[in-house]
Amino acid sequence: MKIVVIGGTGLIGSKTVAILRQRGHEVVPASPQSGINTITGEGLKEAMVDTQVVIDLSNSPSFEDKRVLEFFETSGRNLLAAEASANVRHHVALSIVAIDRTDNGYFRAKVAQEKLIKAAGIPYTIVRSTQFMEFLRAIADSSAAGNGVRISSGLFQPIAADDVAANVADVALAPPRNGIVEIAGPERAPFNEIVARYLKAVGDPREVVRDPEARYFGSRVEEHSLVPLGEARLGRIGLDEWLRRSQAAA
């Protein structure tokens, strides 16, 4: 089966491409560097020839509210139009848990992307994921205040990129759900506790301060703002195991 992976050279994309190739599929890792650009439309028509599944793992180069919305709307329209012309049988997109329950510009842009997918008429599955463990340092750095890090006490359930890729690959090879599949890490705990465990493990001396008013990329965090409310597929890699693997690979 021919599968095109938009964003196929990124963190999740490269892992997803490897899994699908190991399973014997013809996989095209698409990116502007490879001549396939969802914003300009370059290379899309050619890439879609004989393609049965498209996995959209694209991400905006800017996180400014207006630009991120423009990215996902433009990219989504161009990609879905090309798929429709080529009679692609399954569109898979990676999205984020709780984007319709947490308000910030990036989440609003992802909601707009999901609406385009649902209206396109192409069989689809949307995979909503919790935050990746690989972004814990960036989260801590963005929450720095003096010599400490201020983090909400709302619940957090990060997932390893390897588990995200495995789930995306499984969904891509299954029949379209025409709905949403949620995925999350195997451990759920207060956000501040998980960040504190991470910083301690990597030898970062900064103190994590539990702050119910601390924002998450501009959003207020309630107890269940960042975790699945219903059934979710859980990853296999816990935080401690992910830390061991990350430190071994460093």
Secondary structure, DSSP 8 states (H G I E B T S, - for coil): -EEEEETTTSHHHHHHHHHHHHTT-EEEEE-GGGT--TTT-TTHHHHTTT--EEEE----S--SHHHHHHHHHHHHHHHHHHHHHHT-SEEEEEEETTTTTS--HHHHHHHHHHHHHHHS-S-EEEEEE--BGGGHHHHHHHTEETTEEEE--SEE--B-HHHHHHHHHHHHHS---SEEEEEE-S--EEHHHHHHHHHHHTT---EEEE-TT-EETTEE--TTTTS-SS--EE-S--HHHHHHHHHHH-
